[in-house]
Amino acid sequence: AHAGYAPLRKSFTEFINRKGNVVKQKDDLIITYGAVEAIFLTASALLAAGDKVIVEIPSYVNAIKSFKILGGDVIGVNMDSDGVNLDELEKAMRHGAKLYYTIPNFGNPSGVTMSYQKRREVYDLAVKHQVLILEDNSYGDLRYRNQRIPNIKEFDTEGVVVYVGSMSKLIAPAMRVGFMAADKEFINRIIPIKAVSTNGVTSIIQYAIWKMFEENDMYVQIQKICDVYAKKLFLMEES
């Protein structure tokens, strides 16, 4: 029960794997209260006071607060136009960070998207320095131009990426339903923490979202949202 409603876990897995091989054979996916809880749970499982956490400058304020509340020593690395600065990232990783938090698609609040090449290199650095990547893809499906870029989790053969998503931006903010997908062993460390923190996500909401996924092609629904949002974005750019 702590891991979430089994049919919804299956629906989410199928949904994200339709675009690329994100949740692999040796992975598991659990339901969380939005992306924020997934971030907090990951940090709770990993961090002891004083452990270094790498974030981008700028990054999502609630993620940074999570790391600080748990005693993390938050290290900022600068962004280039195509994503994180690799030299700064490697330097920070070399100094023994536990975790690197990134929003590769449409970063909040920078708006920067990490290039394909950088995603590969970021993954290789994480494997080399044994740093867990926390990949927050809350916005990835809201793309209005150009082609989708594979998620970092799609390269992950070593179990060093935790992939986080949310329905808040895609369906309704009040739904507060997200998910995290990671290596089964890591998920097994997360579930007991979830059991004593939020003890699962409200069942009726999980069931409602599952029905939504059962009865609709959610990518068709998301495309409708994207068409509306794109018009607004392009109008704002023109203005």
N, C-alpha and C positions, 0 to 999 in steps of 0.2 A: 504493500500500500504506500509506503514512503516513497517508492520510486515513481509512482504515478499509475494512472489507469492504463492497463496493458494495451487495449486496442488503440488508445491515443498515442502511446509510445510507438506502436507499429506504424500508425498513420504518419507521424512526424518523420520517422526513419525513411519511409517510402517517399515522402514529400521531398526531403532534402537530398535523397539519393537519386532522384529523377534527373537532376542536373549534373551530378558528378558523384564519384565514389567517396562520400564523406564518412558515413558510419560503416566501418569495416567489420569483417567477421569477428575480430577479437575486441570489438568495441561494444559499448552499451549506451543507451540513451535514457535519461530520466527527465521527468517533468519538474519544473521549478516555478516559483513565483516571479515570472519575468526574468529578463537577463540579469537583473541586479542580484537576485538571490543566487544564481549560478556563479556569478563572479565572487560573491561573498563566501559561498561554500568552497569554491576552489582555493581561495586564499586561506580559509579556515583550516583546510586539510594540509596545507603546505607550509604556512608561515609560523615561525617563532619570532619573538621580539628581536628586532634588529636585523632580520633577514632582508636582503635587498630585493626590491621589486622595480623592474624597469617599465616606465610609461613614456608615451610620446608627448612632446610639447607642441600643442596643448592636447589634453585627453579628457575623457569623460569624468566629470567631477565626482559622481557617485562611486565610480570604481576607485578613484584615488582616495576618497574618504574611507572606503572599505579597507584598503590596504593599510591606511594609517591607524584606523581603529584597532586593527589586529596587531599593531606594533611594527608594521613593515617600515623599512627605510626606503622611501620612494625616490628613485633616481630618474631624472628626466633626460630624454635624448631628443635632439632636434629632428625636424622633418625637412625633407627636400620636396620638390614638386611631385615626385613619383613615389613618395612614402619615406619611411624612416631612413635617417642617415646611417649607412652600414658601418662606417668607421666608428662612430660614436656608440652604436649598438654593440659592436664586437668588444670595444673597450669596456663597456658596462658589464657585458656577459663574462668577460675574462676575470673581472673582480668578484666573481662568485655570487651572481644573482640567482634567486630561486625561480623567478617568474618574470615573463615579459608579457605585458598586456597590450594588445593591439586591436584596432578597428580598421582592417585593411580596405573595406569598402565604404567610401563616403564618410570618412572619419568625423566623429563628433568631438569637438566643434570645428575641426579644421576643414572638413569637406574633401580632404586629400584621399585619393585611392592609390593603394600600393600596386606597382607594376608587377607583371607576371615574373619577370626576372628577379626582382627584389624578393618576392614571396619565396622563390626557390632558395635564394641565398640566405634569407632569414631562417628558413627551415634548417638548412645545412649548419648554420652557426649554432642554432639551438641544440642540434644533435651533438655537435662537436664539444660544446661547453656544458652539456647536460642541464639546460634551462628549459623549464616548461613554458610553452607558448599558450596563452589564453586568448583565443581568437573570437572576438565579439562580432558576430555578423548580423546584428539587429536590423541593419538597413540594406543588406545586400540585394534583396529582391526588388527594391524600389529603384531600379535602373531605368533611366529615360533615354539614354543614347549609348552607342557603341556596344561592344560585345562583353558578355560576362567573362570575368577572369576566374580561373579555378581558385577555390579556397586553399589556404595553407594546409588545412586538415586533409585535403585530397592527396598531398605528397607524403602524408605521415605513415611510415611503415614501422617506426620505432616507438610509437605510443607517447610522443612528447607534445602533442597538441590536444588541448581541450577546446572543443568547438561549442559556442554558445549562440542561441538564437532566441527570438521573441515573437510573439503574436501581437504585441502592443502596437507596433507600427503598421502591421499588415491587416489586422482585423478591427481591434478596438483597444484603446489604452486601458480602459477599466477592466479588461479581461485578466491582466496580470498573469499571463501564462507564457512561460518560456521553456527552454530545454537545454540540457547540456549533453554532449556526446563525447566520450573519451574511452580510453583503454579500460576494459572491464575491471582490472585490478584497482585502477584509480576510482572508478565509480563505486566499487565496494568500500573504499575508504570514505566516500562522500555520504553514502546512505545512512550510516549511523549518526552523522552530524545533522543531516536533514531530519532524522527521527526526533532528535531532541530540540531542534530549532522550530521548524514549522510543521513537522509531522505530516507531510503530504500537501497537496494543493486541493482546494475545495472541489469535491467530486462532481457536483452538478455542473460546474463551469467546464471541467475537463470533458464531461460527457457531451455538453453542448458543442464544444469545439470539435470533438470527435464526429458528431453528427454532421457538422458543417463540412468536414473533410470527406465524410462518406458520401454526401449528397451532391457535392460540387467538385468541379476541377478547380482547385484553389489557385493554380497558376493562371487560369482564365480570369478568376475574380481579381487577382492581384494585378493582372494586365489592365483591367478596367480602372483600378485605383491609379495605376501608373499613368494612364492616359489623362486622367483628371489632373493629377499632380504636375505632369510634364507641361501641360498648357499653362498652369500657374507659374511654373519655374521659368519657362521661356518668355512669358509676358514680363516677368520681373526683370529678367536679363535685358530684354529690349528697353524697358523703362529706365 
